[in-house]
Each structure stands twice: as C-alpha cells, then as structure tokens.
Amino acid sequence: MMGMPLELNTMIVTKGNEKRIEENLFVLEKDQYRLYPLDIPLDIRRTKESETTGTAVIKKLEWEQGKTKIMYQLISLNTIN
C-alpha cells in the first residue's frame, strides 16, 4: 500500500507566486500536497528565511493533481522601512 506524501505548513511562503483576487484576498498554488490550518492567523513570508511580511488567514484549501491551492485573506501587513 502506497501512502500519500503530505507536508504540514505553519506559515505561508509565497516566493512571489501569489495572485491577488480582491483587495485583501489572494490565491497561491504550491507543488505537492500540503496541509495548512484554516481560519488561524499565519505568518506570510516571501521565503522561509525572510522576514514576515504580514499575517493572513487561509479560507480555502484544495488538493488536485499533486498540487495544493490555498485562498487566503490578508489581515495585517508589516510595513517595510
């Protein structure tokens, strides 16, 4: 029996691939199956090592054809000086 590879994520790492749907609503597609907590504030970062750019809440998560798509709402943005 073959298991499904699954990664648990506790932050949103965009690598600049996010797409804005509405003012504070974004969609991000990632390779592989990933699990994110829903309706809990998570840090957003461009890379794992970069500073947190804001906080978001994931509203929707979809798995299909080896990819994960999340829809998240930006709830705060950190200003960059």
Secondary structure, 3 states (H helix, E strand, C coil): CCCCCCEECCEEECCCCCEEEECCEEEEEEECCEECCCCCEEEEECCCCCCEEEEEEEEEEEEECCEEEEEEEEEEECCCC
